[in-house]
Amino acid sequence: MSIRRIEVGPRMSQAVIHGNTVYLAGQVGKAGVSVAEQTKAALAEVERLLVASGSDKSRILQATIWLADMNDFAEMNAVWDAWVDPANTPARATGEAKLATPDYKVEVIVIAAID
């Protein structure tokens, strides 16, 4: 089975397609802005990469969301709930983690199906 990579860089690819599955790298928003703004930007990048991969948000199988502070859970969820396809919600986990820089507050990672 072939492997196709999208937006390949020296350290990582933004998306990797294997079979009928696409795996996205963690997506973040602009460092230093609010959790809501970072979440909106990260989800816009997720959506863009899914489309580039031949998928869309209705095909997301699993989402992993990392927050720098779980106190931001409700703020992130308000953006997520407005964005996610309500008829096709994925399996999801959210946890707290130290992100690449203290200015990042949220990182979103998804795996999706492709037809």
C-alpha positions in Angstrom: 0.0 0.0 0.0 1.4 3.4 -0.9 2.1 6.3 1.4 1.5 9.9 0.3 2.8 12.9 2.2 1.5 16.4 2.1 3.5 19.6 2.9 6.7 17.6 3.6 9.2 19.4 5.7 12.7 18.5 7.0 11.2 17.4 10.4 7.6 16.3 9.6 4.8 16.2 7.1 1.6 18.1 7.8 -0.4 15.1 6.6 0.4 11.5 5.7 -2.0 9.3 3.8 -1.9 5.5 4.0 -4.6 3.5 2.4 -7.9 5.2 3.1 -6.7 7.0 6.2 -5.1 10.4 6.7 -3.0 11.3 9.8 -2.5 15.0 10.5 0.3 16.6 12.4 -0.6 18.6 15.4 -2.1 22.0 14.4 -1.8 25.2 16.4 -2.9 28.7 16.0 -1.0 32.0 16.3 1.0 32.0 19.5 0.0 34.4 22.2 -3.7 34.9 21.3 -6.7 33.5 23.2 -7.6 29.9 23.4 -10.7 30.5 21.3 -8.6 32.2 18.6 -5.9 29.5 18.6 -8.6 26.8 18.4 -10.4 28.5 15.5 -7.1 28.8 13.6 -6.0 25.2 14.4 -9.4 23.9 13.2 -9.2 25.9 10.0 -5.8 24.3 9.3 -7.2 20.8 10.1 -10.1 21.5 7.7 -7.7 22.8 5.0 -5.4 19.7 5.3 -8.4 17.3 5.3 -9.6 18.8 2.0 -6.1 18.7 0.5 -6.1 15.0 1.5 -9.4 14.2 -0.1 -11.4 14.1 3.2 -13.4 16.5 5.3 -14.4 17.1 8.9 -17.4 14.7 8.6 -14.9 11.9 8.1 -12.8 12.5 11.2 -12.3 9.2 13.1 -10.3 10.5 16.1 -9.2 13.8 17.5 -6.7 14.4 20.2 -6.6 17.9 21.8 -3.8 19.1 24.0 -4.4 22.1 26.2 -1.6 23.9 28.1 -4.2 24.5 30.9 -7.3 22.4 31.5 -8.9 25.6 32.9 -9.3 26.5 29.2 -11.4 23.4 28.4 -14.8 25.2 28.2 -13.4 28.0 26.0 -11.9 25.4 23.6 -15.1 23.3 23.6 -17.2 26.3 22.6 -15.2 26.7 19.4 -15.0 22.9 18.8 -18.8 22.4 19.3 -19.5 25.2 16.8 -17.1 23.6 14.3 -17.5 19.9 14.5 -20.0 18.1 12.3 -22.8 17.2 14.9 -24.0 14.2 12.9 -20.4 12.8 12.7 -18.6 13.5 15.9 -15.3 11.6 16.2 -13.9 9.7 19.1 -12.0 12.4 21.1 -9.6 12.8 24.0 -8.4 16.1 25.6 -5.6 16.4 28.0 -3.2 18.9 29.5 0.4 19.1 28.2 3.3 21.5 28.1 3.2 22.6 24.4 6.2 23.7 22.2 6.1 27.2 23.6 4.3 28.8 26.5 2.4 31.0 24.0 0.7 28.0 22.5 -2.5 27.1 24.4 -4.0 24.4 22.3 -2.9 21.8 19.7 -5.3 19.6 17.7 -4.4 16.3 16.1 -6.8 14.3 13.9 -7.0 11.0 12.0 -9.7 10.8 9.3 -11.0 8.5 6.6 -10.7 9.1 2.9 -13.0 7.7 0.2 
